[in-house]
Amino acid sequence: MSSSAIIRTTTEKIARAAGVTEPVLYRHFTSKKALFLAVLDDIRMATIQRWQDETKSIADPLKRLHAIVDLWHGSTFDHAMDFHVMHRSLVETNDEDIAASLRTFYVQSEKMLEDVIREGQTSGVFRKDFDARVGAWELIRSALGYTLTLPLGIALYQEKDYVPRAIDFALSGLKA
């Protein structure tokens, strides 16, 4: 549910969809906006935790970074509703609290990617002549572009090996 959709709906509908009464809903959330911010926070924490858990055992920085980016692309399908909520909110919001929540997700993503890139720079896997934060943001920007244009049904995206090829291309600029 986007930020504009949550504003347009009623607490009665939200409570009914959750299988609770409005008083129970208001016991936990002071407003629809508070509920929406809680949803965004839950999506952020679950996504970052999932990416960390699924890649922590990968020692090679290049392979770990590849896995994280692959998980991001995979999340577009496996957690489509979560990403739909986040990206629609990103495009539609003019609310500073919602923007701050989204910013937190992207800053945490930046930090995770930056750490892997720096580790790769230290070990000699990645070039040392660029700012790891810029590399992190370019990967984020690429993943955002993919997830935002996925609903367009781009023929190239349907090719079986598109995602691994796209990731290899994105990471090629980082390699030493």
C-alpha positions in Angstrom: 0.0 0.0 0.0 1.5 3.3 -1.0 1.6 6.4 1.2 -1.2 8.0 -0.9 -3.3 4.7 -0.8 -3.0 4.5 2.9 -4.2 8.0 3.3 -7.2 7.3 1.0 -8.3 4.2 2.7 -10.1 4.0 6.0 -9.0 2.6 9.3 -12.1 0.4 9.2 -10.8 -1.2 6.0 -7.3 -1.6 7.4 -8.6 -3.2 10.6 -10.9 -5.5 8.7 -8.0 -6.6 6.4 -5.9 -7.3 9.5 -8.7 -9.2 11.1 -9.0 -6.8 14.1 -11.3 -4.1 15.2 -10.5 -0.4 14.9 -9.9 0.0 18.6 -7.4 -2.8 18.5 -5.7 -1.1 15.6 -5.5 2.3 17.4 -4.1 0.5 20.5 -1.0 -0.3 18.4 -0.9 2.7 16.0 -1.9 6.3 16.7 -2.6 7.0 13.1 -2.7 5.5 9.6 0.7 7.2 9.0 2.1 5.6 12.1 0.9 2.2 10.8 2.5 2.9 7.4 5.8 3.9 8.9 5.8 0.7 10.9 5.2 -1.2 7.7 8.1 0.5 6.0 10.3 -0.1 9.0 9.5 -3.8 9.1 10.2 -4.1 5.3 13.6 -2.3 5.8 14.7 -4.4 8.7 13.6 -7.7 7.2 15.2 -6.9 3.8 18.6 -5.8 5.2 18.6 -8.8 7.7 17.8 -11.3 4.9 20.6 -9.9 2.7 23.1 -10.1 5.6 22.1 -13.5 6.7 22.2 -15.0 3.2 25.6 -13.6 2.4 27.5 -13.6 5.7 29.2 -17.0 4.9 30.6 -15.8 1.6 34.2 -14.9 2.2 35.2 -13.6 -1.2 34.1 -9.9 -1.5 33.3 -10.1 -5.2 31.1 -13.2 -4.7 29.4 -11.6 -1.7 28.7 -8.4 -3.6 27.4 -10.4 -6.5 25.1 -12.3 -4.1 23.8 -9.2 -2.5 23.0 -7.6 -5.8 21.4 -10.8 -7.0 19.3 -10.9 -3.8 18.2 -7.3 -4.5 17.1 -8.3 -8.0 15.5 -11.5 -6.6 13.6 -9.5 -4.0 11.9 -7.8 -6.9 10.1 -11.1 -7.5 10.2 -12.9 -4.1 9.1 -9.8 -2.1 7.4 -7.9 -4.8 4.7 -6.3 -2.6 7.4 -5.0 -0.2 9.4 -3.4 -3.0 6.2 -2.1 -4.6 5.3 -0.3 -1.3 8.8 1.1 -0.9 9.3 2.2 -4.5 5.8 3.7 -4.9 6.3 5.6 -1.7 9.7 6.8 -2.9 8.1 8.2 -6.1 4.9 9.6 -4.5 5.9 10.8 -1.1 6.1 14.4 -0.1 6.1 13.5 3.6 9.4 14.0 5.5 8.7 11.1 7.9 8.1 8.7 5.1 11.2 10.1 3.2 13.3 9.6 6.3 12.2 6.0 6.6 13.1 5.3 3.0 16.3 7.2 3.4 17.3 4.9 6.3 16.8 1.8 4.1 19.0 3.2 1.3 21.7 4.5 3.8 21.8 1.0 5.4 22.0 -0.5 1.9 24.8 1.9 1.1 26.7 1.0 4.3 26.4 -2.8 3.6 27.6 -2.5 0.0 30.3 0.0 0.9 31.7 -2.4 3.6 31.9 -5.2 1.0 33.5 -2.9 -1.6 36.1 -1.6 1.0 36.9 -5.2 2.0 37.4 -6.0 -1.7 39.6 -2.9 -2.1 41.7 -4.0 0.9 42.1 -7.5 -0.4 42.9 -6.4 -4.0 39.8 -7.7 -5.6 38.4 -4.3 -6.3 40.1 -1.2 -7.7 41.3 1.2 -5.0 41.1 4.4 -7.1 37.4 5.1 -6.4 35.2 6.0 -3.5 33.4 2.8 -2.2 30.4 4.9 -1.3 30.0 6.0 -5.0 30.3 2.3 -6.0 27.6 1.4 -3.5 25.2 4.1 -4.8 25.8 3.2 -8.4 24.8 -0.4 -7.5 21.7 0.9 -5.7 20.8 3.2 -8.6 21.1 0.3 -11.0 19.0 -2.0 -8.9 16.4 0.8 -8.5 16.3 1.3 -12.2 15.7 -2.4 -12.8 12.9 -2.7 -10.2 11.2 0.5 -11.3 11.2 -0.6 -15.0 10.4 -4.3 -14.4 6.7 -3.8 -14.8 7.2 -2.5 -18.3 7.8 -6.0 -19.6 11.1 -5.2 -21.2 12.0 -8.1 -23.5 15.7 -8.2 -22.4 14.6 -8.7 -18.8 12.8 -11.9 -19.8 16.0 -13.6 -21.0 17.0 -16.4 -18.7 20.5 -15.1 -18.0 19.8 -11.3 -18.0 20.2 -10.7 -14.3 23.6 -12.5 -13.9 24.8 -10.6 -17.0 23.6 -7.3 -15.7 25.2 -7.9 -12.3 28.5 -8.9 -14.0 28.4 -5.7 -16.1 27.7 -3.6 -13.0 30.5 -5.2 -11.0 33.0 -5.1 -13.9 33.8 -1.4 -13.2 34.8 -2.3 -9.6 37.2 -5.2 -10.4 40.9 -4.6 -10.0 
